[in-house]
Amino acid sequence: MDMEIQELKAAVVDANKELPKQNLVKYSWGNVGAIDREKGLIVIKPVGMPYDELTVENVSVTDLEGNILEGPFNPSVDLPIHAVLFKAFPKIQAIVHTHSTYATMWAQAGRDIPCYGTTHADYFYKCIPCTRQMCDEEINGDFEIETGNVIVERFKELDPMAVPGVLVASHGVFTWGTDVWDAVHKSVVLEEIAKMALGTTLLNPQIQEVPASLMEKHYARKHGPNAYFDHDDHGRGMVEHQ
């Protein structure tokens, strides 16, 4: 593999190790994958690999069809989900999957996370969507591919760059970004938003979403042609990455 792939492998290893540091995963409950668009290669955590044992030498490299090109272990079972999303969302460069506690509560409840405040609006345009439940045929078929398909279906009328994450009903959370650190950052933010939203609904069961004007203002401050607050703290990993 050439130097660019070696650098991508190193970034994927570091980003995966960031997940337990950010309390987004237990044991091996999650993964980070990234794509080299020019070469059509995916780098992803191996299945069941403890984060502290992950290295550049044992990380998995595959093509978009799941063929293993490098690495001594099988890639994550979620690889087909990543592949579906990489194919459907051509602007994303990395994907994070977790079962982070508060976001997964919303996923298990089958509920979108409404935009209750400006923290949410800074990162996600309107609600954070939840997919529909999968049918028996999908569950008993190519399960991981169908999981990717229901995510893509949910984004039929959504911009994945404006809404960089999704809840999969009864399952967990996927986020994505322009690189591995952006995708990890979105996972951290989504988990905090989910926690805030749950507390908000408990304190005020009648709460409504923020006014559209406030949501639009906060989102536009950080995104789009007129953004003026476009620098963010992406955490230790982003600082190292830069």
Residue pairs with C-beta under 8 A, 6 or more apart in sequence:
1 9
1 61
1 69
1 70
4 36
4 39
5 36
5 39
5 41
5 43
5 61
6 56
8 34
8 36
8 43
9 43
9 56
9 59
9 61
10 56
11 34
11 179
11 180
11 181
11 241
12 32
12 33
12 34
12 43
12 44
12 45
12 59
12 94
12 180
13 54
13 55
13 56
13 59
14 180
14 237
14 240
14 241
15 32
15 34
15 94
15 96
15 180
15 181
15 183
15 184
15 237
16 31
16 32
16 45
16 51
16 54
17 51
17 52
17 54
18 184
18 235
18 236
18 237
19 25
19 30
19 32
19 51
19 96
19 98
19 184
19 187
20 26
20 51
21 236
22 184
22 187
22 188
22 235
23 100
24 30
24 96
24 98
24 100
24 187
24 188
24 191
25 51
25 98
25 99
25 100
26 99
27 50
28 48
28 49
28 50
28 51
29 98
29 99
30 96
30 97
30 98
30 99
31 44
31 45
31 76
31 78
31 96
31 97
32 44
32 45
32 94
32 95
32 96
32 97
32 180
32 183
32 184
33 42
33 43
33 44
33 45
33 76
33 78
33 79
33 82
33 94
33 95
34 42
34 43
34 44
34 93
34 94
34 95
34 179
34 180
35 41
35 42
35 43
35 86
35 92
35 93
35 94
36 42
36 43
37 90
37 93
40 63
40 64
41 61
41 62
41 63
41 69
42 61
42 62
42 63
42 64
42 75
42 79
42 82
42 83
42 86
43 59
43 60
43 61
44 59
44 60
44 62
44 75
44 76
44 78
44 79
44 82
45 54
45 59
45 60
45 75
45 76
46 54
46 58
46 59
46 60
46 71
46 73
46 74
46 75
46 76
47 73
47 74
47 75
47 76
47 77
49 58
49 73
57 72
58 71
58 72
58 73
59 71
60 68
60 70
60 71
60 73
60 74
60 75
60 76
60 79
61 68
61 69
61 70
61 71
62 68
62 69
62 75
62 79
63 69
64 83
64 86
64 87
65 83
66 75
66 79
66 80
66 83
68 74
68 75
76 82
77 144
78 97
78 144
79 144
80 142
80 144
80 145
80 148
81 95
81 97
81 144
81 145
81 147
81 148
81 151
81 174
82 95
82 97
82 148
83 148
84 145
84 147
84 148
84 149
84 151
84 152
85 92
85 95
85 148
85 151
85 152
85 174
85 176
86 92
86 95
88 148
88 152
88 155
89 152
89 155
89 160
89 176
91 160
91 161
91 178
92 160
92 161
92 164
92 176
92 177
92 178
92 183
93 176
93 177
93 178
93 179
93 180
93 182
93 183
94 176
94 177
94 178
94 179
94 180
94 182
94 183
95 174
95 175
95 176
95 183
96 174
96 175
96 176
96 180
96 183
96 184
96 186
96 187
97 172
97 173
97 174
98 104
98 172
98 173
98 187
98 191
99 171
99 172
99 173
100 172
100 173
100 187
100 190
100 191
100 194
101 191
102 191
102 194
102 195
102 198
103 113
103 167
103 172
103 173
103 190
103 191
103 194
104 167
104 171
104 172
104 173
105 194
105 198
106 112
106 113
106 128
106 130
106 167
106 194
106 197
106 198
107 130
107 167
107 168
107 169
107 170
107 171
107 172
107 173
108 169
108 170
110 130
110 133
110 169
110 170
111 130
111 167
112 127
112 128
112 129
112 130
112 167
113 120
113 127
113 128
113 130
113 167
113 193
113 194
113 197
114 127
114 197
114 209
115 121
115 124
115 126
115 127
115 209
115 210
115 215
116 196
116 197
116 200
116 207
116 209
116 210
117 196
117 200
117 210
118 210
118 214
118 215
118 218
119 189
119 192
119 193
119 196
120 128
120 193
120 196
120 197
121 210
121 214
121 215
121 216
121 217
121 218
121 219
122 218
122 219
122 221
122 222
123 164
123 186
123 189
123 190
123 193
123 222
124 162
124 163
124 164
124 165
124 190
124 193
125 159
125 162
125 163
125 215
125 219
125 223
126 163
126 215
127 209
128 163
128 165
128 166
128 167
128 190
128 193
128 194
129 154
129 155
129 158
129 163
129 166
129 167
130 154
130 166
130 167
130 168
130 169
131 150
131 151
131 153
131 154
131 166
131 167
131 168
131 169
132 150
132 153
132 154
132 169
133 169
133 170
134 146
134 147
134 150
134 169
138 146
138 149
138 150
139 146
147 168
147 171
150 168
151 166
151 168
151 174
154 166
155 163
155 166
160 176
162 219
162 223
164 175
164 176
164 177
164 182
164 183
164 186
165 173
165 174
165 175
165 176
165 186
165 187
165 190
166 173
166 174
166 175
167 173
168 174
173 187
173 190
173 191
175 183
175 184
175 186
175 187
175 190
176 183
176 186
177 183
177 184
177 185
177 186
179 241
180 237
180 241
181 234
181 235
181 237
181 238
181 241
182 234
182 238
184 234
184 235
184 237
185 232
185 234
185 235
185 238
188 235
200 207
201 207
209 215
220 226
220 227
221 227
221 228
221 229
222 229
222 230
222 232
223 230
234 241
